[in-house]
């Protein structure tokens, strides 16, 4: 990761139950993604949907 990319990212803590974490890990693994990448993808998709 470049220094510019590091400057545009923010870290935060997300507390979730173990069963949800396990589901996220399983789905991320099936797509060949890290949990972080999978969660980021889900957030991007949700933010791009029109809210009515």
Backbone bond lengths (Angstrom), bond angles and torsions (degrees), N, CA, C in turn:
res aa  C-N    CA-C-N  psi(-1)  N-CA   C-N-CA  omega(-1)  CA-C   N-CA-C  phi
1 X - - - 1.451 - - 1.535 108.06 -
2 X 1.324 115.19 135.04 1.460 119.78 -179.41 1.519 110.28 -78.56
3 X 1.327 115.49 163.33 1.463 119.94 177.55 1.523 111.02 -61.22
4 X 1.345 117.52 -37.38 1.464 120.51 178.59 1.525 111.12 -62.23
5 X 1.328 116.98 -41.14 1.463 120.76 179.23 1.526 110.38 -65.36
6 X 1.316 117.08 -38.49 1.459 120.82 178.86 1.524 110.91 -63.47
7 X 1.314 117.17 -34.93 1.456 121.22 -178.19 1.522 111.88 -69.97
8 X 1.317 118.51 -23.62 1.461 121.19 -176.30 1.526 112.68 -94.28
9 X 1.302 118.30 0.74 1.467 121.91 -178.26 1.520 110.53 -106.66
10 X 1.323 114.97 148.61 1.461 122.14 176.21 1.517 108.42 -122.85
11 X 1.292 117.12 143.33 1.461 122.27 175.25 1.522 109.35 -100.04
12 X 1.331 115.72 144.55 1.454 120.43 172.35 1.525 108.50 -152.04
13 X 1.308 115.52 161.58 1.453 121.29 -179.71 1.518 109.35 -101.03
14 X 1.307 115.78 133.43 1.456 122.23 178.47 1.520 107.22 -121.19
15 X 1.315 116.13 120.05 1.468 120.57 179.90 1.520 108.60 -100.95
16 X 1.326 115.10 120.63 1.457 121.08 180.00 1.527 108.94 -135.87
17 X 1.314 115.74 160.72 1.457 120.52 179.57 1.529 109.84 -71.17
18 X 1.319 114.49 154.94 1.463 121.03 -177.65 1.524 112.77 -56.44
19 X 1.342 117.42 -41.17 1.460 118.78 -176.95 1.524 111.65 -65.67
20 X 1.331 118.00 -36.82 1.459 120.68 177.02 1.533 110.41 -69.06
21 X 1.313 116.84 -40.51 1.465 120.78 177.35 1.530 110.61 -60.16
22 X 1.326 116.17 -40.61 1.467 120.46 178.58 1.528 111.61 -64.79
23 X 1.344 116.46 -41.93 1.463 120.57 178.23 1.528 110.82 -63.46
24 X 1.323 116.43 -41.81 1.468 121.00 178.49 1.523 110.09 -62.86
25 X 1.317 116.48 -45.28 1.466 120.61 -179.77 1.522 111.17 -61.58
26 X 1.329 116.84 -42.71 1.464 120.89 -179.33 1.527 111.06 -64.74
27 X 1.332 116.98 -45.77 1.461 120.77 -179.57 1.530 111.14 -66.57
28 X 1.333 116.32 -42.24 1.465 120.48 178.45 1.525 110.09 -60.71
29 X 1.312 116.62 -44.67 1.462 121.16 -179.84 1.524 111.22 -62.36
30 X 1.332 116.87 -39.07 1.466 119.62 -179.64 1.527 111.85 -65.79
31 X 1.340 116.07 -24.11 1.465 120.66 178.02 1.530 112.61 -96.97
32 X 1.328 116.24 -0.61 1.455 120.77 -179.27 1.521 112.53 74.07
33 X 1.324 116.65 29.07 1.463 122.08 -178.20 1.521 110.83 -115.63
34 X 1.327 115.48 160.15 1.456 120.01 169.46 1.526 107.69 -78.68
35 X 1.321 116.31 164.37 1.465 119.57 175.69 1.530 110.15 -59.93
36 X 1.316 116.64 -40.69 1.467 120.53 -179.91 1.521 110.85 -61.84
37 X 1.319 116.96 -46.04 1.466 120.42 -179.82 1.522 110.82 -64.25
38 X 1.331 117.06 -39.62 1.460 120.99 179.84 1.526 110.93 -65.08
39 X 1.324 117.30 -46.84 1.463 121.05 179.31 1.521 110.44 -62.99
40 X 1.325 117.19 -40.61 1.467 120.93 177.73 1.524 110.48 -61.56
41 X 1.335 116.82 -42.50 1.458 121.33 178.73 1.533 110.84 -61.07
42 X 1.318 116.69 -45.00 1.465 121.77 179.92 1.536 110.27 -61.62
43 X 1.313 117.21 -43.33 1.468 120.86 179.99 1.522 110.26 -64.69
44 X 1.332 117.02 -44.31 1.473 120.14 178.21 1.523 111.04 -59.28
45 X 1.331 116.95 -44.97 1.466 120.28 179.39 1.524 110.64 -61.46
46 X 1.307 117.35 -44.42 1.471 120.86 -179.78 1.520 111.32 -64.19
47 X 1.316 117.85 -39.36 1.458 121.84 -178.21 1.534 111.43 -71.58
48 X 1.330 117.55 -26.00 1.455 121.18 -179.25 1.525 113.42 -85.90
49 X 1.326 116.91 -12.19 1.469 119.75 177.34 1.522 109.14 -76.60
50 X 1.319 115.16 145.38 1.457 119.47 177.04 1.522 108.69 -71.69
51 X 1.304 114.61 135.35 1.463 120.02 176.37 1.522 107.41 -99.11
52 X 1.327 116.74 122.91 1.468 119.19 -177.99 1.515 111.82 -104.65
